[in-house]
Amino acid sequence: MAETANKRVSARATGVVGIAILCSRLLGLVREIVIASLFGASRNLDAFLTAFRAPNMLRDLFAEGALSTAFVTTFSKKIQTEGDQSAWGLANKVATLTVVFMSVVVLIGVLIAPLLVAILAPGFDAEKAALTVVLARVMYPFILLVSLAALVMGMLNAKHIFGMPALASSFFNIGSIIGGVTLGWWMDPNFGTRALIGLAMGTLIGGFLQLAVQIPSLFKIGFKFRPDFRWRDEGVRKVLQLMGPAVIAASAVQVNVLINSIFASYLEDGAVSWLNIAFRLMQLPLGIFGVAVATVTLPLVSRSAAAGNMPEFRGALAHALRLVMLLTIPSAIGLIILAEPIIALIYEHGRFTAAATQQTAAALRFYALGLVGYSAVKVLAPAFYALDRRNL
């Protein structure tokens, strides 16, 4: 009975998260369409996307990757074994540590931005690299905002609140579109180079909104933030121990993306944009299906593992994997077959040309081959952390 009930809860929650993520991904597509239409696959867009690569990479590695997985696993076990008050104490310690650590990361990122750009895009000429450095310095504080947003999302998910956390990234896209385009137009009505600064500032507006919209839900479930610098706590150590292998695992994808960007920087103007757009399109079904299922499954398997209920653990994991396969295999086939018409329909407007569509479609077909495996890993990896077998 309990297993059947969990499946119903899991399926219902997955549906809620999937719909929320769909809204977010669609708004993300609108954001990409607007930017591509205003700037085309050009040197300016290459500079913007490369500048956003570093904070976005850190977001995937730490905020929405390792930190989220490690924290939700530990936080859920705290709730199961020691109760809410102990779990809130851990949350305060981890939140304080996150603010301090990510503030230092932002400062270092701003200072060494020229070095980061040289690593990310060694093929850029001096003028293009200088523009990328300026944009990177503007956008680097995004990593602090999104790290805190991911932490809040983890607390809410562990308390089985999934809708608003999943919808929060929609507000990032809304802030980026409205704030970024408005500031860009104000700085340069023709949307030339100066408009990119406004677009970069829009990402910070979006990051702030992604954090802010979740705060009321967090207060409703009883959380009160109090700075706590007692980081030698066993729970904090557990989160950090889990983060290490998670960062290594997540870095495999990011290293691939980095290598792609490095090679693309030596090609003609627009190559970085083609790869970025193709990767973003592959992430649409990944987010709607793979991430949605993984988000709901993680608290369930963490609590089952903490309670030693292995039949329930295996049932939840098997159900999640079946659901992922059922949803992502058709998606991958669809992306491969319909790559060009999909990209033409979505992006071929304004300054985005038919030639850019063909190049982007070629990249998308290859990215789509990894969709099923990448989605399955999103579900399987957290299960190993829940079992404390993080080195597998």
SEDREN-655198 format. One record per residue (C-alpha): residue in three letters; x, y, z. Coordinates in steps of 0.05 Angstrom, whole numbers, plus 5000, padded with zeros to 4 digits. Example, Ala and Ser with C-alpha at 12.3 -4.5 7.8 and 13.67 -1.06 7.14 Angstrom:
2
ALA524649105156/SER527349795143/
***
This chain:
392
MET500050005000/ALA505550495019/GLU509250354955/THR503050464913/ALA501551114950/ASN508651344939/LYS508051204865/ARG501651614861/VAL504852184899/SER511052134856/ALA507152134791/ARG502852714813/ALA508753124838/THR512652954774/GLY506853224734/VAL506753874774/VAL514253954768/GLY514153774694/ILE508854294679/ALA512654824719/ILE519254654684/LEU515654654617/CYS513355374631/SER520455554651/ARG523555224589/LEU518555554543/LEU520156234573/GLY527456054566/LEU526155924492/VAL522656594487/ARG528856914519/GLU533356554469/ILE528856754410/VAL528857484431/ILE536357514440/ALA537757134375/SER532857584337/LEU535958224365/PHE543258024356/GLY543257434307/ALA548756894309/SER554057434312/ARG560457634347/ASN556358034398/LEU552057424416/ASP558256984418/ALA561257464469/PHE554957474512/LEU554156724512/THR561456604528/ALA561257114585/PHE555256764614/ARG558656084607/ALA562956154670/PRO557456334720/ASN552655854685/MET557755294689/LEU558655414764/ARG551155414771/ASP550754724739/LEU556754464779/PHE555154744848/ALA548455084856/GLU543554654817/GLY548054054815/ALA552653844872/LEU549954314926/SER542654164911/THR543753404910/ALA548253384972/PHE543853855012/VAL537153524996/THR540052835012/THR542753055080/PHE536953515097/SER531752975082/LYS535352475126/LYS535652995182/ILE528153085178/GLN527052335179/THR531852175237/GLU532252805280/GLY526153235264/ASP524953915233/GLN528754345284/SER535253975273/ALA534154025197/TRP532954785201/GLY539354855241/LEU543254505186/ALA539854945134/ASN542155575170/LYS549355325173/VAL549455135100/ALA546055785078/THR551256195116/LEU556955795087/THR553955875017/VAL553556635023/VAL560656695047/PHE563756194998/MET559956434936/SER561457164952/VAL568856984951/VAL567756604885/VAL564357214855/LEU570057674877/ILE575357204849/GLY571357124784/VAL570957874774/LEU578457954786/ILE580757394740/ALA575557494686/PRO580857614632/LEU584056944648/LEU577356584647/VAL575656874579/ALA582456674552/ILE581055954576/LEU573755934551/ALA574956254484/PRO582356284465/GLY580556394392/PHE577157064404/ASP580757684378/ALA582758234427/GLU576558664417/LYS571758084423/ALA575457824485/ALA575258514518/LEU567758554508/THR566857854537/VAL570858044599/VAL566458654613/LEU560058234606/ALA562857674650/ARG564458164706/VAL557258434704/MET554157734706/TYR558657384756/PRO554357564818/PHE548957134786/ILE552356514816/LEU551056774888/LEU543656904874/VAL542456234839/SER546255844893/LEU541656124947/ALA535655994902/ALA537855264894/LEU538655194969/VAL531655454982/MET528954994927/GLY532254404962/MET528954575029/LEU522154634996/ASN522953984956/ALA524953605019/LYS518453845050/HIS514753594988/ILE513354284960/PHE515154244886/GLY510854734847/MET513755414865/PRO521055194866/ALA520254894796/LEU516755524773/ALA522055984802/SER526555934742/SER520856214700/PHE521656854739/PHE529056844720/ASN527156834647/ILE521757374656/GLY526757824692/SER532057694640/ILE527357834582/ILE523758454608/GLY529458744649/GLY534958564600/VAL531358804537/THR528959444571/LEU535859614597/GLY539059414531/TRP534359864492/TRP535560434541/MET543160374531/ASP542760284456/PRO536160304418/ASN539559984358/PHE541759384401/GLY549059454386/THR554859294432/ARG552559744489/ALA545859394493/LEU549458764515/ILE551059094582/GLY543559174594/LEU542358454574/ALA547758234624/MET544558644679/GLY537958304662/THR540857634683/LEU542057924753/ILE534858174756/GLY532557474736/GLY537057134787/PHE534257584843/LEU527157424823/GLN528556674821/LEU530756714894/ALA525557214918/VAL519256854894/GLN521056234936/ILE522156595002/PRO514656655022/SER513655905014/LEU519955775056/PHE517456215113/LYS510655875112/ILE513755195129/GLY517255485189/PHE524255675167/LYS527456285199/PHE534356485174/ARG539556615228/PRO546956665207/ASP550656075237/PHE558156005228/ARG558855345264/TRP561154975202/ARG564554395239/ASP557654095248/GLU557053365226/GLY551353535178/VAL555454075143/ARG561253595136/LYS556553085106/VAL554053585054/LEU561253765035/GLN563253035031/LEU557452894984/MET558953504942/GLY566053274924/PRO564152674881/ALA557953044855/VAL562353604829/ILE566953104795/ALA561052754763/ALA557753394740/SER564253674713/ALA564453134659/VAL558853474621/GLN561654164634/VAL568553964609/ASN565353724545/VAL561554384538/LEU567954764553/ILE571954384500/ASN566354504449/SER566655254464/ILE574255274458/PHE574054944390/ALA568155374367/SER571856014387/TYR576955874331/LEU571455804279/GLU567456344244/ASP563056844281/GLY556756504304/ALA559655814319/VAL559155894394/SER551856114385/TRP550155504343/LEU552755024396/ASN549555404453/ILE542755414421/ALA543054674403/PHE545054494474/ARG539454914502/LEU534354564458/MET536853884481/GLN535854124553/LEU528454264540/PRO526153534544/LEU531753384594/GLY528853904641/ILE521553734630/PHE522452984638/GLY529352794667/VAL530153364718/ALA522753354737/VAL522952604754/ALA529652674790/THR527253274831/VAL521252884858/THR525052224867/LEU530952494908/PRO527152654973/LEU523351994967/VAL529451554960/SER533351955013/ARG527951845065/SER527051105046/ALA534650995052/ALA534851365119/ALA529150925145/GLY532450285118/ASN526350135076/MET529849825015/PRO523549544981/GLU520650244980/PHE527350524956/ARG527850024899/GLY520550124879/ALA521250884876/LEU527750844836/ALA525050324786/HIS518750734776/ALA522851354762/LEU527351014711/ARG521450714674/LEU518251404671/VAL524651734645/MET525651214590/LEU518351254569/LEU518852014561/THR525852144535/ILE526751604481/PRO521151904437/SER523852604452/ALA530852414428/ILE528152104364/GLY523852724351/LEU529753194360/ILE534052794312/ILE528752754257/LEU525753444264/ALA531953844284/GLU531954324226/PRO524454494223/ILE524354584299/ILE530155074298/ALA527455444237/LEU520655524270/ILE523455764336/TYR529656174318/GLU529656364244/HIS527257074254/GLY530557754251/ARG538157674244/PHE538156924253/THR539156634182/ALA537455984147/ALA544955814145/ALA545255884221/THR539155414226/GLN542754874186/GLN549054914229/THR545154914294/ALA540954314271/ALA547253904257/ALA549654024328/LEU542753874358/ARG542453184325/PHE548852974360/TYR546853274427/ALA540152894423/LEU543852224421/GLY545752334494/LEU538952544519/VAL536651864546/GLY543151714582/TYR543752404611/SER536552374638/ALA537751684669/VAL544051944704/LYS539952514734/VAL535651984769/LEU540951464785/ALA546451904814/PRO542252184872/ALA540151474891/PHE547451284903/TYR548351904947/ALA542151694987/LEU545451014998/ASP552051365016/ARG555451024957/ARG557751664925/ASN564251404896/LEU560850914848/
***
